[in-house]
Amino acid sequence: MAKLGGYMGKILRVDLTEERITEEKLPEATLRKYLGGTGLGVKIMYDEVPAGVEWSDPANRIVWLTGPLSGTRAPGSGQYAVTTKGPLTNLFVASHCNGFFGARLRFAGYDAIIVQGAAKRWVYLYLHDGIAELRDAAHLLGKDTWETQELLPKEVGDDKASVSCIGPAGENLVKYACIASDQGHVASTNGCGAVMGSKKLKAIVAHGKAAVPIHDKGKFDALLKQWWKEDDDTIWGMLIPAMGTSGQLTASASMGMAPVRNLTAYEWPEQDQFNGDALR
């Protein structure tokens, strides 16, 4: 398949039981119909994981996915999605993580990674410039996500490499364990980290020099300029760069949108003490 604008054209399949890695291509019609990481993740999970498969079964899949804007200059383009059957519900989940890993997965040459089976030993997956290899991860066991993210770029000799990994919670199959990337970004929904742990996959490391193909670069750049301008003019564009995500707390509460008590309430008298400006 010729590269479609916004896609690298390759998906990696990793069978941990057999320690076998293969590359696959998806038809353009599929990529157009199942748009973005979550859309493609829904299709992969539906096609490959029967209803009776438990979250910790080797037959379950855990899939890292990017979308057509990942790795471009578009805002939020470092994000990635993880789809699997999660332990808290034993149902489908799509969890999302910001940071840089989504872009660097693209730079390594891939749109997505499908992981199946379960390894006999702890391993991590290293992706770089269209090459994928499984490496021993025994020396990483017990290390938290920050330690793992600091060690692995040094180990592979690439300080710009990005890491998607689990800590002790994921290793021990805690049902709300997260997958973490880039010092503080997490795919936190429905225990994706426990699924990773059930497969004895400690981490994925990714980087490379590939560029995401753009169908019409001139038009794309013009739309990006407009996008950034419109974003800067919104209340969120004014608050978040200066104060972080918490900079929107007081504004959200004033509009009745603050997520208080698991979205069952919106009034919180102490909210101003926790707004971004107060924290800083």
C-alpha positions as CSV (number, residue, x, y, z in Angstrom):
1,M,0.0,0.0,0.0
2,A,1.3,3.4,-0.9
3,K,1.5,5.7,2.1
4,L,-1.7,7.5,2.8
5,G,-1.3,11.0,4.1
6,G,-1.2,10.8,7.9
7,Y,-0.1,7.2,8.1
8,M,3.3,5.4,8.1
9,G,1.7,2.4,6.5
10,K,2.9,-0.3,9.0
11,I,1.5,-2.0,12.0
12,L,3.7,-4.2,14.2
13,R,2.3,-7.4,15.6
14,V,4.2,-8.9,18.6
15,D,3.4,-12.5,19.7
16,L,5.0,-12.7,23.1
17,T,4.3,-16.4,23.6
18,E,6.4,-17.2,20.5
19,E,8.6,-14.1,20.8
20,R,7.8,-13.5,17.1
21,I,7.5,-10.0,15.6
22,T,5.8,-9.4,12.2
23,E,4.8,-6.3,10.2
24,E,1.3,-5.8,8.7
25,K,-0.3,-3.3,6.3
26,L,-3.9,-2.2,6.5
27,P,-6.0,-1.4,3.5
28,E,-6.6,2.3,2.9
29,A,-10.4,1.7,3.1
30,T,-9.9,0.4,6.7
31,L,-7.9,3.4,7.7
32,R,-10.4,5.8,6.3
33,K,-13.4,4.0,7.9
34,Y,-11.9,3.5,11.4
35,L,-10.4,6.9,11.9
36,G,-7.8,7.6,14.6
37,G,-6.2,5.4,17.2
38,T,-9.4,4.6,19.1
39,G,-11.4,3.9,16.0
40,L,-8.8,1.4,14.7
41,G,-8.4,-0.1,18.2
42,V,-12.1,-0.8,18.3
43,K,-11.9,-2.8,15.0
44,I,-8.8,-4.7,16.1
45,M,-10.2,-5.7,19.4
46,Y,-13.6,-6.7,17.9
47,D,-12.0,-8.8,15.2
48,E,-9.4,-10.5,17.4
49,V,-10.8,-10.9,20.9
50,P,-13.8,-13.2,21.3
51,A,-16.4,-12.3,24.0
52,G,-15.4,-15.0,26.4
53,V,-11.7,-14.0,26.7
54,E,-10.7,-12.8,30.1
55,W,-8.5,-9.7,30.5
56,S,-5.5,-11.7,31.8
57,D,-5.8,-14.4,29.1
58,P,-2.9,-14.5,26.7
59,A,-5.5,-14.4,23.9
60,N,-6.4,-10.8,25.0
61,R,-4.8,-8.1,22.9
62,I,-3.3,-4.8,24.1
63,V,-2.8,-2.3,21.3
64,W,-0.8,0.9,21.2
65,L,-2.2,3.2,18.5
66,T,-1.7,6.6,16.9
67,G,-4.0,8.7,14.8
68,P,-3.4,10.5,11.5
69,L,-2.2,13.7,13.2
70,S,0.3,11.9,15.5
71,G,3.9,13.0,15.0
72,T,2.9,16.1,12.9
73,R,3.0,19.7,14.0
74,A,-0.7,19.5,15.1
75,P,-1.5,20.4,18.7
76,G,-1.6,17.3,20.9
77,S,0.2,15.2,18.3
78,G,2.3,13.3,20.9
79,Q,-0.8,11.5,22.3
80,Y,-1.5,7.8,21.9
81,A,-4.3,5.4,22.7
82,V,-4.2,2.0,24.3
83,T,-7.1,-0.4,23.7
84,T,-7.6,-3.7,25.4
85,K,-10.0,-5.7,27.6
86,G,-9.5,-4.1,31.1
87,P,-9.5,-5.8,34.5
88,L,-11.9,-3.5,36.3
89,T,-14.8,-4.4,34.0
90,N,-13.4,-7.2,31.9
91,L,-14.8,-5.2,29.0
92,F,-13.3,-3.1,26.1
93,V,-11.4,0.0,27.1
94,A,-9.7,2.8,25.2
95,S,-7.3,4.8,27.4
96,H,-5.3,7.8,26.2
97,C,-2.0,9.3,27.2
98,N,-0.3,12.6,26.3
99,G,3.4,13.3,26.2
100,F,5.7,12.3,23.3
101,F,5.4,8.6,22.9
102,G,2.7,8.7,20.2
103,A,4.9,10.9,18.0
104,R,8.0,8.8,18.6
105,L,6.2,5.6,17.8
106,R,5.5,7.3,14.4
107,F,9.2,8.4,14.1
108,A,10.2,4.7,14.7
109,G,8.1,3.9,11.6
110,Y,4.8,2.4,12.9
111,D,1.2,3.4,13.2
112,A,0.3,0.8,15.9
113,I,1.6,-2.1,17.9
114,I,-0.6,-5.2,18.5
115,V,0.6,-7.3,21.4
116,Q,-0.8,-10.8,22.0
117,G,0.2,-13.9,24.0
118,A,2.3,-13.8,27.2
119,A,6.0,-13.9,27.5
120,K,7.8,-16.6,29.6
121,R,10.2,-14.0,30.9
122,W,10.0,-10.3,31.5
123,V,10.8,-8.3,28.3
124,Y,10.7,-4.9,26.8
125,L,10.2,-3.9,23.2
126,Y,12.6,-1.6,21.5
127,L,11.5,0.2,18.2
128,H,13.9,2.3,16.2
129,D,13.9,3.3,12.5
130,G,11.7,0.5,11.3
131,I,13.4,-2.2,13.4
132,A,11.8,-4.0,16.4
133,E,13.4,-6.2,18.9
134,L,12.5,-7.8,22.2
135,R,15.0,-7.4,25.0
136,D,15.3,-8.9,28.5
137,A,13.8,-6.8,31.2
138,A,14.7,-8.7,34.4
139,H,16.9,-5.9,35.6
140,L,13.9,-3.5,35.4
141,L,11.6,-5.4,37.7
142,G,10.5,-3.5,40.8
143,K,11.5,-0.2,39.3
144,D,8.8,2.5,39.2
145,T,7.8,4.2,36.0
146,W,10.0,7.2,36.4
147,E,13.1,5.0,37.1
148,T,12.2,2.9,34.0
149,Q,11.8,6.0,31.8
150,E,15.2,7.3,33.0
151,L,17.1,4.0,32.5
152,L,15.9,2.8,29.1
153,P,16.9,5.8,26.9
154,K,20.4,5.5,28.4
155,E,20.4,1.7,27.8
156,V,19.4,2.0,24.2
157,G,21.8,5.0,23.7
158,D,19.1,7.5,22.6
159,D,18.3,10.3,25.0
160,K,15.3,11.3,22.8
161,A,13.7,7.9,23.0
162,S,10.2,7.8,24.6
163,V,9.1,5.0,27.0
164,S,5.6,3.6,27.6
165,C,5.9,1.4,30.7
166,I,4.5,-0.1,33.9
167,G,5.8,0.0,37.5
168,P,5.3,-2.4,40.4
169,A,1.5,-2.1,40.3
170,G,1.4,-3.3,36.8
171,E,3.9,-6.1,37.4
172,N,1.7,-7.3,40.3
173,L,-1.5,-7.1,38.3
174,V,-3.1,-4.4,40.4
175,K,-6.4,-3.9,38.7
176,Y,-6.2,-0.2,38.4
177,A,-2.5,0.0,37.3
178,C,-1.7,2.6,34.8
179,I,0.7,2.8,31.8
180,A,3.0,5.8,32.1
181,S,5.1,7.8,29.6
182,D,7.3,10.8,29.6
183,Q,7.6,11.6,33.3
184,G,4.0,12.1,34.3
185,H,1.6,11.2,31.5
186,V,-0.5,8.1,32.0
187,A,-3.0,5.9,30.3
188,S,-5.1,5.5,33.4
189,T,-8.4,3.9,32.5
190,N,-9.5,0.4,33.5
191,G,-6.1,-1.0,34.5
192,C,-4.3,-1.2,31.2
193,G,-1.1,-1.6,33.2
194,A,-2.3,-4.8,34.7
195,V,-2.9,-6.2,31.2
196,M,0.7,-5.3,30.3
197,G,1.9,-7.0,33.4
198,S,-0.1,-10.2,32.6
199,K,1.9,-10.4,29.4
200,K,5.3,-9.8,31.2
201,L,5.9,-6.7,29.0
202,K,7.6,-4.1,31.1
203,A,8.0,-1.3,28.6
204,I,8.1,-0.2,25.0
205,V,10.9,2.2,23.9
206,A,10.5,4.1,20.6
207,H,12.3,6.7,18.5
208,G,13.6,7.2,15.0
209,K,14.0,9.6,12.1
210,A,10.9,8.8,10.0
211,A,8.6,11.6,9.0
212,V,4.8,11.4,8.8
213,P,3.7,11.9,5.2
214,I,1.4,14.9,4.6
215,H,-0.9,14.8,1.6
216,D,-1.0,18.6,1.1
217,K,1.7,20.3,3.2
218,G,0.8,23.8,2.2
219,K,-2.8,23.5,3.1
220,F,-2.0,21.6,6.3
221,D,0.4,24.3,7.5
222,A,-2.2,27.0,6.8
223,L,-4.8,25.1,8.8
224,L,-2.3,24.7,11.6
225,K,-1.7,28.4,11.7
226,Q,-5.4,29.0,11.9
227,W,-5.8,26.3,14.6
228,W,-3.1,27.8,16.8
229,K,-4.6,31.3,16.5
230,E,-8.1,30.1,17.4
231,D,-6.8,28.1,20.2
232,D,-4.8,31.0,21.7
233,D,-8.0,33.1,21.6
234,T,-10.0,30.7,23.7
235,I,-10.2,30.9,27.5
236,W,-8.4,27.5,27.7
237,G,-5.7,28.7,25.4
238,M,-5.1,31.6,27.7
239,L,-5.2,29.7,31.0
240,I,-3.6,26.3,30.4
241,P,-0.2,27.4,29.0
242,A,0.4,29.6,32.0
243,M,-1.2,27.4,34.7
244,G,-1.4,23.9,33.4
245,T,-4.5,21.7,33.3
246,S,-5.5,22.9,36.8
247,G,-5.7,26.4,35.5
248,Q,-9.2,25.6,34.2
249,L,-10.6,24.5,37.6
250,T,-12.2,27.7,38.7
251,A,-13.5,28.6,35.2
252,S,-15.0,25.1,34.9
253,A,-16.7,25.4,38.3
254,S,-18.2,28.8,37.3
255,M,-19.8,27.1,34.3
256,G,-21.1,24.1,36.3
257,M,-18.5,21.8,34.6
258,A,-16.1,21.0,37.5
259,P,-15.8,17.2,37.9
260,V,-16.4,17.0,41.6
261,R,-17.2,13.7,43.5
262,N,-16.8,11.6,40.4
263,L,-19.0,13.9,38.3
264,T,-21.9,13.8,40.8
265,A,-21.5,17.4,41.9
266,Y,-19.9,20.6,40.6
267,E,-19.7,22.9,43.7
268,W,-16.5,22.8,45.8
269,P,-16.0,25.8,48.1
270,E,-12.2,25.3,48.3
271,Q,-11.7,25.2,44.5
272,D,-9.8,28.5,44.3
273,Q,-7.1,27.1,46.5
274,F,-6.4,24.4,44.0
275,N,-6.6,26.4,40.8
276,G,-3.4,26.6,38.8
277,D,-2.5,30.2,39.8
278,A,-2.9,29.3,43.5
279,L,-0.7,26.2,43.2
280,R,2.0,28.2,41.5
